[in-house]
């Protein structure tokens, strides 16, 4: 267990990170290592020295708002984008970004559909079996397995356009796994899914990992989704702000999170001031509301309401912290608001 | 060591072939599955040929070969138009494919981008060639005798034309990445080239039109088709001055190579 933790140790990247990256061998059990990845679009630094290690069989989440660099990371790993700087290591061996070696070992599910809508499920799988150069005999077996995995045996010969949204998502996943990749990349895998489909998708991902020791790297802007990963990197403005297990990340936030909605927005500054002065609490404004991290929130609530001017609080709620609160603590912004890419 | 290298090269080569094969097969399957597209790409030039061909027939005289009707003169040009339209339709799918994500999945697979260019261009060219060949069935209606046709020059001219036009289409489609922009560029670039290719009227040497025709690679496509269709009975004044079969093949080949280099270059950029 201690070994596993060591294996998946974070390569934290302070500004002084000067060790020759290619000089050190990744620890045993590391499948993919991303070292010092940087990329600039125009004047915007979309990736700013991102480094992380992904262990074999690990489900790893990149959590952050739109524009935080998580999708750019996937584009670099898939070779769709060549980074300005940085190195990639696959099982300890340096591989060229965008190179064939890496592309052979990954399966990708994009955010939007990548199936040929006019061809059938079976034909789509057939095309990708050829692209991945599966021998004809095993291709046939794998396609049959893939159709079963996607629960599409009965609809295998219908054009993809005629399949439901859920069927298409299942087929995408089956297609990405056809060549038994070592690493599965999922770009916002559950966007637009309802709750039951969300849960089923996750059962599938976890089930796969258990059967095949596949590593999964996924991007998400949903705190509840990231919480299901083994480890999460919280990303903002192209950087990794924190990287750990969801439990350890959440432990960074105190016991409870209180959210106060005020009757008048004008009262915000004085309210923040009151909370800081009287209760020594770190209160912050977030989207027009006051957010307070505290221990034993249920005891604090009555005292807090007493201390504020009567009638100034419209509503008050308390919840156990989530990864969304960790994001707020680290960045001072909410996970829901997009990073202002243009303004950076 | 050399053995290992050889087998590695072999597997890379097989990988590239697989990528090309997938894209060609897909284009052909999709095209022939859509009957409306097959009919549409044939019907439009056919109507164009019949309407313009009959309308112009009373005024058209080919100097030196007065017996040639306009329908006959116009037919090889329309065949190139069939190829041109098909090339435009099929390569426009590059934009759809990029937006729908299919192409991303192909790019992420182990094949190289050069193979993606070749596969897509060969696939489109195969579709364009099929359409051109279908249109060839009407040759007897235009007054051509099937016995006269020199198949090798005709088909090599058609194949090279299909490749050149599809590759230009691919490069423009990839570069612009918008269907509206694609239509504008193609109608400003390829349609004028077709009109000024000698397809509709001969460009006499010494005139400004003649100068444009001789500099226009598309006119070499029209010439090679004319030459193949007539065979030994090529009427006088049918081709612009100074044409020879080798020159036509050479110009078309150069067109294909230049377009391929442009397409590969555009496709290598990673935005």
Interface residues (C-beta under 8 A of the other chain):
Chain A: X78 X79 X80 X81 X82 X98 X100 X103 X104 X106 X108 X110 X112 X113 X114 X115 X116 X117 X118 X119 X123 X127 X128 X130 X131 X132 X133 X175
Chain B: X11 X12 X14 X15 X18 X19 X21 X22 X25 X26 X29 X30 X33 X34 X100 X101 X102 X104 X105 X106 X107 X108 X109 X110 X111 X112 X270 X271
